[in-house]
Amino acid sequence: MFSLGRFDWRTSAAVVVVAIAVVVAMVLYSDGEGPVRNGGDGPTTSTHGMSRLVFAVWGNDAEVAAYREVVEDYNHDSTVVDVHVEAWPDAKSMLADIRSGEVTPDLYLLPRDELAETLEADRNRPLLDLLDPRGVSFGDEFPRDVLSAFAAEDNLQCMPYASSPMVIYYNTDLIDFEKMANRDLPVPPEDQEYWSLEMFRAAATFASRPRMDSKGVYIEPTLEGLAPFVYAGGGQLFDDEGDPSSLALSDEDSVDSLRQTLEVLRDPTITLTNRQVRQKTALEWFQDGRLGMIAGYRDLTPVLRETEGLDFDVMPMPELDGDATVGDLIGVCVADGPQERVEQSADFLVNLLSNEALSTIASTGYLMPTKIDVAFSDAFLQPGRQPANARAFVAATRSIVLPPLLDVWPQLEAAVDPDLTRLLTQPLFEEELDAELEAIDEKSKAVLDPEETEPTDEQNPSGSVTSTP
């Protein structure tokens, strides 16, 4: 978020200094260098007579700086609008201010899992009629599956901007595929485009070295963490991918997928113990060089690059019957409002989608642009830097399985994640798995399809109680 600089004048004329500071602050604010906080629609024009648009983003310093650079370049050439970046450290705090009316942006970043609530609140303007006349080639430049992730009600609701499939990060000192091959262990092909669950387990076993106190793998015991394995084995996470009323972990294909997966993830010789996870996070174990593999998205890459002495690379999620993963998808939404401002916002959005702008964002290393040309460019792949197999992010995008648009994800996770944790960490007989998964599915119904309280007696139309024969 913006803050005005503090003036430190060494003078005895304190009153004059304060007056000057106030005037200067007002000028800076009106020029777009202060935060837009309001209870209504906010300022619509700058002191230069141009319309003033607000672009709401979140991210760390590097990400926000990249957005500002893109906006500054646009403002330099624009004679119609002056775009202002309003920034937050995370999506949650940004959306809280938008929902409360504390800020009213013209465009804003949006996580895909917040789309349902955004549509319910009517906070966006559908984009097809805005972007099609402006020459955006949807099918040629953007993956269709990612476009469909932000589509609803027969329209594109927000524009996919960045996407990252979940992949496996692995420590190349603990997991050396060449050494494994020399020992006749199962390893991925040389291009590292895929690997099986058997290869995944072999790598985890290879990385588990008691003398080094290292373990092979840790996968978060959550719906998000287990979903790629369920989907890859032919199972489904929900009973209906459009309008779910329950999880589907107890379905036959899902049970088979989880049974294979749990044989690996429950093995105490290759996974972190509960005690170890209480001591440090899995990421910290990985950064310390004592954990072979963790799952993560692209935003983990710069964090690991900054870890001294850590050598790492990436692989797609392991295959079971097929390949599958989940994705971290971010879109850009145009807020509803006066048509002129909406049109101006659409013009700026087209600029955000340019190769130049997306390359600037990709250069931070945190985001993978959805646009195909830029995702395959050096701006994203960054040859010569870790991870060497960065193409795994791009290739795995086609394997992303999209969950239903739900506005109850936090409640669902809170309801079932403790049971999933027990499933992965506590002793469980083989024959108990089906019953455990059925119980988890049943618990999910209270969130996905809450039952109304049923009367114990039947009532006739007049409301009087009648007995059942």
C-alpha positions as CSV (number, residue, x, y, z in Angstrom):
1,M,0.0,0.0,0.0
2,F,1.1,3.5,-0.6
3,S,2.3,5.9,2.1
4,L,3.4,9.5,1.8
5,G,7.0,10.4,2.7
6,R,7.7,12.1,6.0
7,F,9.2,15.6,5.7
8,D,12.1,16.3,8.1
9,W,12.8,20.1,7.8
10,R,15.3,21.6,10.3
11,T,13.6,24.9,10.9
12,S,12.0,26.8,13.7
13,A,9.0,27.8,11.5
14,A,7.1,24.6,12.5
15,V,3.7,26.0,11.5
16,V,4.8,26.9,8.1
17,V,6.5,23.5,7.6
18,V,3.3,21.7,8.6
19,A,1.2,23.8,6.2
20,I,3.6,23.1,3.3
21,A,3.6,19.4,4.1
22,V,-0.2,19.2,4.0
23,V,-0.3,21.0,0.7
24,V,2.4,18.8,-0.8
25,A,0.6,15.7,0.5
26,M,-2.6,16.8,-1.1
27,V,-0.9,17.4,-4.4
28,L,0.7,14.0,-4.3
29,Y,-2.5,12.3,-3.4
30,S,-4.4,14.0,-6.3
31,D,-1.6,12.9,-8.7
32,G,-2.3,9.3,-7.9
33,E,0.5,8.5,-5.4
34,G,-1.8,7.9,-2.5
35,P,-4.2,5.1,-1.6
36,V,-7.7,5.2,-2.8
37,R,-9.9,4.8,0.3
38,N,-13.5,5.7,0.0
39,G,-17.0,4.7,0.9
40,G,-18.3,5.3,-2.6
41,D,-17.1,5.2,-6.2
42,G,-13.8,7.0,-5.5
43,P,-12.1,9.6,-7.7
44,T,-12.7,9.3,-11.4
45,T,-10.4,12.0,-12.7
46,S,-6.9,13.1,-12.0
47,T,-5.6,16.6,-11.7
48,H,-4.5,16.3,-15.3
49,G,-8.1,16.0,-16.5
50,M,-7.7,12.4,-17.5
51,S,-9.9,9.6,-16.1
52,R,-8.2,7.8,-13.2
53,L,-8.5,4.0,-13.0
54,V,-7.5,1.9,-10.0
55,F,-5.9,-1.5,-10.6
56,A,-6.0,-3.6,-7.4
57,V,-3.2,-6.2,-7.0
58,W,-1.5,-8.3,-4.3
59,G,1.9,-9.7,-4.0
60,N,5.4,-9.3,-2.6
61,D,7.6,-6.3,-3.3
62,A,9.0,-7.8,-6.6
63,E,5.5,-8.6,-7.9
64,V,4.0,-5.2,-7.1
65,A,7.1,-3.5,-8.6
66,A,6.5,-5.4,-11.8
67,Y,2.8,-4.3,-11.9
68,R,3.8,-0.7,-11.3
69,E,6.3,-0.9,-14.1
70,V,3.7,-2.1,-16.5
71,V,1.3,0.7,-15.4
72,E,3.9,3.4,-15.6
73,D,4.7,2.4,-19.2
74,Y,1.0,2.5,-20.0
75,N,0.5,5.9,-18.4
76,H,3.5,7.3,-20.2
77,D,1.7,6.7,-23.6
78,S,-1.9,7.3,-22.5
79,T,-3.6,10.6,-23.2
80,V,-7.0,9.4,-21.9
81,V,-6.5,7.6,-18.5
82,D,-4.1,7.6,-15.6
83,V,-3.9,4.1,-14.0
84,H,-3.1,3.8,-10.3
85,V,-1.9,0.6,-8.7
86,E,-3.3,-0.2,-5.2
87,A,-1.4,-3.1,-3.6
88,W,-2.0,-5.5,-0.7
89,P,0.3,-8.3,0.6
90,D,-2.2,-11.0,-0.1
91,A,-5.5,-11.7,-1.9
92,K,-7.4,-12.1,1.3
93,S,-6.7,-8.6,2.6
94,M,-7.4,-7.1,-0.8
95,L,-10.7,-8.8,-1.2
96,A,-11.7,-7.8,2.3
97,D,-11.3,-4.2,1.5
98,I,-13.1,-4.5,-1.8
99,R,-16.0,-6.3,-0.2
100,S,-16.3,-3.7,2.6
101,G,-16.2,-0.8,0.1
102,E,-13.0,0.5,1.5
103,V,-11.6,0.5,-2.0
104,T,-13.5,0.4,-5.4
105,P,-11.1,-0.6,-8.1
106,D,-11.8,-0.6,-11.8
107,L,-9.8,-3.7,-12.4
108,Y,-8.5,-6.3,-9.9
109,L,-6.7,-9.6,-9.6
110,L,-8.8,-12.5,-8.5
111,P,-8.0,-16.1,-7.4
112,R,-10.1,-18.5,-9.3
113,D,-11.5,-20.0,-6.1
114,E,-13.0,-16.6,-5.3
115,L,-14.9,-16.4,-8.6
116,A,-18.2,-17.8,-7.3
117,E,-18.5,-15.2,-4.5
118,T,-17.6,-12.4,-6.9
119,L,-20.3,-13.5,-9.4
120,E,-22.8,-13.7,-6.5
121,A,-22.0,-10.2,-5.5
122,D,-22.2,-8.8,-9.1
123,R,-18.7,-7.2,-8.8
124,N,-17.5,-7.9,-12.3
125,R,-18.5,-7.1,-15.9
126,P,-18.4,-10.1,-18.3
127,L,-15.6,-9.7,-20.9
128,L,-16.4,-11.3,-24.2
129,D,-18.2,-8.3,-25.6
130,L,-15.3,-6.1,-24.4
131,L,-12.3,-8.1,-25.5
132,D,-13.5,-9.6,-28.7
133,P,-13.8,-6.3,-30.5
134,R,-10.3,-5.4,-29.3
135,G,-8.8,-8.3,-31.1
136,V,-8.0,-10.7,-28.2
137,S,-7.5,-14.2,-29.8
138,F,-8.8,-16.3,-27.0
139,G,-8.5,-19.8,-28.6
140,D,-5.1,-19.2,-30.2
141,E,-3.2,-17.4,-27.4
142,F,-4.7,-18.9,-24.2
143,P,-5.3,-22.6,-23.2
144,R,-9.0,-23.3,-23.6
145,D,-9.2,-25.2,-20.3
146,V,-7.8,-22.2,-18.4
147,L,-10.3,-19.9,-20.2
148,S,-13.1,-22.2,-19.1
149,A,-11.9,-21.9,-15.5
150,F,-13.1,-18.3,-15.5
151,A,-16.2,-18.8,-17.6
152,A,-19.7,-18.9,-16.2
153,E,-23.2,-18.1,-17.4
154,D,-22.1,-18.5,-21.0
155,N,-19.5,-15.7,-20.8
156,L,-15.9,-15.1,-19.8
157,Q,-16.2,-13.5,-16.4
158,C,-12.6,-12.6,-15.8
159,M,-9.5,-12.9,-18.0
160,P,-7.0,-15.7,-17.1
161,Y,-3.7,-14.0,-16.4
162,A,-1.4,-16.3,-14.5
163,S,-1.6,-20.0,-13.8
164,S,0.6,-22.6,-12.2
165,P,0.0,-26.3,-12.0
166,M,1.0,-28.1,-8.8
167,V,4.4,-29.8,-9.5
168,I,6.9,-31.7,-7.5
169,Y,10.0,-29.8,-6.3
170,Y,12.9,-32.1,-5.7
171,N,16.4,-31.8,-4.1
172,T,18.9,-32.8,-6.8
173,D,21.5,-33.6,-4.2
174,L,19.3,-36.1,-2.5
175,I,17.6,-37.4,-5.7
176,D,20.1,-38.1,-8.6
177,F,18.3,-39.9,-11.4
178,E,21.6,-40.9,-13.1
179,K,22.8,-42.6,-9.9
180,M,19.4,-44.3,-9.5
181,A,19.5,-45.6,-13.1
182,N,23.0,-47.0,-12.5
183,R,21.5,-49.0,-9.6
184,D,18.7,-50.3,-11.9
185,L,16.1,-48.3,-10.0
186,P,13.0,-47.0,-11.9
187,V,13.6,-43.4,-13.1
188,P,11.8,-40.9,-15.4
189,P,12.8,-40.6,-19.1
190,E,15.7,-38.3,-20.0
191,D,13.3,-35.5,-21.0
192,Q,11.7,-35.7,-17.5
193,E,8.2,-35.1,-19.0
194,Y,6.5,-37.7,-16.8
195,W,7.0,-40.3,-14.1
196,S,5.0,-43.0,-12.5
197,L,4.1,-43.5,-8.9
198,E,6.6,-46.4,-8.8
199,M,9.4,-44.0,-9.9
200,F,8.1,-41.4,-7.4
201,R,8.4,-43.9,-4.6
202,A,11.8,-45.0,-5.7
203,A,13.0,-41.4,-5.6
204,A,11.6,-40.9,-2.1
205,T,13.3,-44.1,-0.9
206,F,16.6,-43.0,-2.5
207,A,16.4,-39.6,-0.7
208,S,15.7,-41.2,2.7
209,R,19.0,-41.6,4.4
210,P,19.1,-42.3,8.1
211,R,22.7,-41.2,8.5
212,M,21.8,-37.8,7.1
213,D,18.4,-37.7,9.0
214,S,16.8,-37.0,5.6
215,K,13.3,-38.1,4.4
216,G,12.1,-38.6,0.9
217,V,8.8,-36.8,0.5
218,Y,6.0,-34.9,2.2
219,I,2.6,-34.1,0.7
220,E,0.2,-31.9,2.7
221,P,-2.7,-34.0,4.0
222,T,-5.4,-31.8,2.5
223,L,-7.9,-32.0,-0.3
224,E,-5.6,-29.8,-2.4
225,G,-2.6,-32.0,-1.6
226,L,-4.3,-35.3,-2.4
227,A,-6.5,-34.2,-5.4
228,P,-3.8,-34.7,-8.1
229,F,-3.3,-38.4,-6.9
230,V,-7.1,-39.0,-6.9
231,Y,-7.6,-37.6,-10.3
232,A,-4.5,-39.3,-11.8
233,G,-5.9,-42.7,-10.7
234,G,-9.2,-42.1,-12.4
235,G,-11.1,-41.0,-9.3
236,Q,-13.1,-37.9,-8.7
237,L,-13.0,-35.4,-5.8
238,F,-16.7,-34.5,-6.0
239,D,-19.9,-36.4,-6.8
240,D,-20.8,-33.7,-9.4
241,E,-18.2,-31.4,-10.9
242,G,-20.8,-28.8,-11.7
243,D,-23.0,-28.7,-8.5
244,P,-21.6,-31.1,-5.9
245,S,-23.4,-32.3,-2.9
246,S,-20.7,-34.4,-1.5
247,L,-17.1,-35.5,-1.8
248,A,-16.6,-38.7,-3.8
249,L,-13.5,-40.2,-2.0
250,S,-15.4,-43.4,-1.3
251,D,-16.2,-44.1,-4.9
252,E,-14.5,-47.2,-6.3
253,D,-12.0,-45.4,-8.5
254,S,-11.2,-42.8,-5.9
255,V,-10.6,-45.5,-3.3
256,D,-8.2,-47.4,-5.7
257,S,-6.3,-44.2,-6.3
258,L,-6.0,-43.4,-2.7
259,R,-5.0,-46.9,-1.7
260,Q,-2.0,-46.8,-4.1
261,T,-1.1,-43.3,-3.0
262,L,-1.3,-44.0,0.7
263,E,1.0,-46.9,0.4
264,V,3.7,-44.3,-0.4
265,L,2.6,-41.3,1.7
266,R,2.0,-43.4,4.8
267,D,5.4,-45.1,4.7
268,P,7.2,-43.8,7.8
269,T,10.6,-44.7,6.4
270,I,10.3,-42.1,3.6
271,T,7.9,-39.4,4.9
272,L,8.2,-36.8,7.6
273,T,6.8,-37.9,11.0
274,N,4.2,-35.9,13.0
275,R,7.0,-34.9,15.3
276,Q,9.2,-33.6,12.5
277,V,6.3,-31.6,11.1
278,R,5.7,-30.1,14.5
279,Q,9.4,-29.1,14.7
280,K,9.5,-27.4,11.3
281,T,7.4,-27.0,8.2
282,A,7.9,-29.3,5.2
283,L,9.3,-26.3,3.3
284,E,11.8,-25.7,6.0
285,W,13.0,-29.3,6.0
286,F,13.3,-29.0,2.2
287,Q,15.3,-25.7,2.4
288,D,17.6,-27.4,5.0
289,G,18.4,-30.1,2.5
290,R,16.9,-32.9,4.5
291,L,13.7,-33.5,2.5
292,G,13.7,-34.9,-1.0
293,M,10.4,-33.7,-2.4
294,I,7.5,-31.4,-1.8
295,A,4.6,-30.3,-3.9
296,G,4.2,-26.6,-4.8
297,Y,3.4,-24.0,-7.4
298,R,5.5,-21.6,-9.4
299,D,5.5,-18.9,-6.6
300,L,7.8,-21.2,-4.6
301,T,10.6,-20.9,-7.2
302,P,12.1,-17.6,-6.1
303,V,11.9,-18.6,-2.5
304,L,14.0,-21.7,-3.1
305,R,16.4,-19.7,-5.4
306,E,17.2,-17.5,-2.4
307,T,18.0,-20.5,-0.2
308,E,21.7,-20.7,0.0
309,G,23.2,-24.0,-1.0
310,L,20.0,-25.6,-2.2
311,D,20.0,-27.3,-5.6
312,F,16.6,-28.2,-6.9
313,D,14.5,-29.0,-10.0
314,V,10.9,-29.8,-10.8
315,M,8.9,-32.7,-12.1
316,P,5.2,-33.0,-12.9
317,M,3.0,-34.8,-10.4
318,P,3.4,-38.6,-10.7
319,E,1.1,-40.5,-13.0
320,L,-1.2,-43.4,-11.8
321,D,-3.6,-44.4,-14.6
322,G,-3.0,-41.0,-16.3
323,D,-1.6,-37.6,-15.6
324,A,-3.5,-35.0,-13.6
325,T,-2.8,-32.1,-11.3
326,V,-4.5,-29.0,-9.8
327,G,-3.8,-25.4,-10.5
328,D,-3.3,-22.0,-8.9
329,L,-5.2,-19.7,-11.3
330,I,-5.3,-15.9,-11.2
331,G,-7.5,-13.8,-13.4
332,V,-8.1,-10.1,-14.0
333,C,-11.6,-8.8,-13.5
334,V,-13.2,-5.6,-14.8
335,A,-15.5,-4.0,-12.2
336,D,-19.0,-3.1,-13.3
337,G,-19.6,0.6,-13.6
338,P,-20.3,3.4,-16.1
339,Q,-19.8,2.2,-19.6
340,E,-17.0,4.7,-20.4
341,R,-14.9,3.5,-17.4
342,V,-15.6,-0.1,-18.3
343,E,-14.3,0.6,-21.8
344,Q,-11.2,2.3,-20.5
345,S,-10.6,-0.6,-18.2
346,A,-10.9,-3.0,-21.1
347,D,-8.3,-1.0,-23.0
348,F,-5.9,-1.3,-20.1
349,L,-6.6,-5.0,-19.8
350,V,-5.6,-5.5,-23.4
351,N,-2.3,-3.9,-22.6
352,L,-1.9,-6.1,-19.5
353,L,-2.2,-9.1,-21.9
354,S,0.5,-7.9,-24.2
355,N,3.7,-10.0,-24.5
356,E,5.8,-7.1,-23.2
357,A,3.7,-6.6,-20.1
358,L,3.4,-10.3,-19.4
359,S,7.2,-10.7,-19.8
360,T,7.7,-8.0,-17.2
361,I,5.5,-9.9,-14.8
362,A,7.1,-13.3,-15.6
363,S,10.6,-12.0,-15.0
364,T,9.9,-11.9,-11.3
365,G,9.8,-15.7,-11.3
366,Y,6.7,-15.9,-9.1
367,L,4.0,-16.2,-11.8
368,M,3.6,-18.2,-15.0
369,P,1.6,-16.1,-17.6
370,T,-1.4,-17.9,-19.0
371,K,-0.6,-16.6,-22.5
372,I,1.1,-19.5,-24.4
373,D,3.8,-17.5,-26.2
374,V,5.1,-15.9,-23.1
375,A,4.9,-19.1,-21.1
376,F,7.2,-20.8,-23.6
377,S,9.5,-17.7,-23.8
378,D,12.8,-17.1,-22.0
379,A,11.1,-14.5,-19.8
380,F,9.3,-17.3,-18.0
381,L,11.6,-20.3,-18.6
382,Q,14.7,-18.3,-17.5
383,P,17.3,-20.7,-18.9
384,G,20.4,-21.0,-16.8
385,R,18.5,-20.6,-13.5
386,Q,16.8,-23.2,-11.3
387,P,14.7,-25.1,-12.0
388,A,16.2,-26.5,-15.2
389,N,13.0,-28.4,-16.1
390,A,10.9,-25.2,-16.0
391,R,8.9,-26.5,-19.0
392,A,7.3,-28.9,-16.6
393,F,5.1,-26.0,-15.5
394,V,3.9,-25.3,-19.0
395,A,3.4,-28.9,-20.0
396,A,1.4,-29.7,-16.9
397,T,-1.0,-26.9,-17.5
398,R,-3.0,-29.2,-19.9
399,S,-3.4,-31.7,-17.0
400,I,-5.0,-29.3,-14.6
401,V,-8.4,-30.6,-13.3
402,L,-10.7,-27.7,-12.4
403,P,-12.7,-28.1,-9.2
404,P,-16.3,-26.8,-9.1
405,L,-16.8,-23.1,-8.4
406,L,-17.6,-23.1,-4.7
407,D,-17.9,-20.3,-2.2
408,V,-17.6,-22.7,0.8
409,W,-14.0,-24.0,0.2
410,P,-12.7,-22.8,3.6
411,Q,-15.6,-24.5,5.4
412,L,-15.1,-27.7,3.4
413,E,-11.4,-27.8,4.2
414,A,-12.1,-27.1,7.9
415,A,-14.6,-29.9,8.0
416,V,-12.5,-32.7,6.3
417,D,-8.8,-31.8,6.5
418,P,-8.4,-33.1,10.1
419,D,-9.7,-36.5,9.0
420,L,-7.4,-36.5,6.0
421,T,-4.5,-35.8,8.4
422,R,-5.4,-38.8,10.5
423,L,-5.7,-40.8,7.3
424,L,-2.1,-40.1,6.3
425,T,-0.5,-40.2,9.8
426,Q,-2.3,-42.7,12.1
427,P,-2.3,-46.5,11.9
428,L,-5.0,-47.8,9.7
429,F,-5.9,-51.3,8.6
430,E,-6.4,-51.9,4.9
431,E,-10.0,-52.9,5.4
432,E,-10.8,-49.7,7.3
433,L,-10.0,-47.4,4.4
434,D,-13.4,-47.6,2.8
435,A,-15.2,-46.8,6.0
436,E,-12.9,-43.9,6.7
437,L,-13.5,-42.4,3.2
438,E,-17.2,-42.9,3.5
439,A,-17.2,-41.0,6.8
440,I,-15.2,-38.1,5.2
441,D,-17.7,-38.0,2.3
442,E,-20.6,-37.9,4.7
443,K,-19.1,-35.1,6.7
444,S,-18.7,-33.1,3.5
445,K,-22.4,-33.1,2.9
446,A,-23.0,-30.8,5.9
447,V,-21.1,-28.2,4.0
448,L,-21.9,-28.9,0.4
449,D,-25.5,-29.8,0.8
450,P,-26.7,-28.9,4.3
451,E,-29.9,-30.7,5.1
452,E,-32.9,-28.7,6.4
453,T,-34.3,-29.7,9.7
454,E,-37.1,-32.2,9.1
455,P,-40.2,-32.2,11.3
456,T,-40.7,-35.3,13.3
457,D,-44.4,-35.3,12.5
458,E,-46.1,-34.7,9.2
459,Q,-48.1,-31.5,8.9
460,N,-51.2,-31.0,6.9
461,P,-51.6,-27.8,4.7
462,S,-53.3,-25.9,7.5
463,G,-50.2,-26.4,9.7
464,S,-51.9,-28.8,12.2
465,V,-50.0,-31.9,13.2
466,T,-51.3,-35.2,11.9
467,S,-50.1,-38.7,12.8
468,T,-48.7,-41.1,10.2
469,P,-50.8,-44.2,9.8
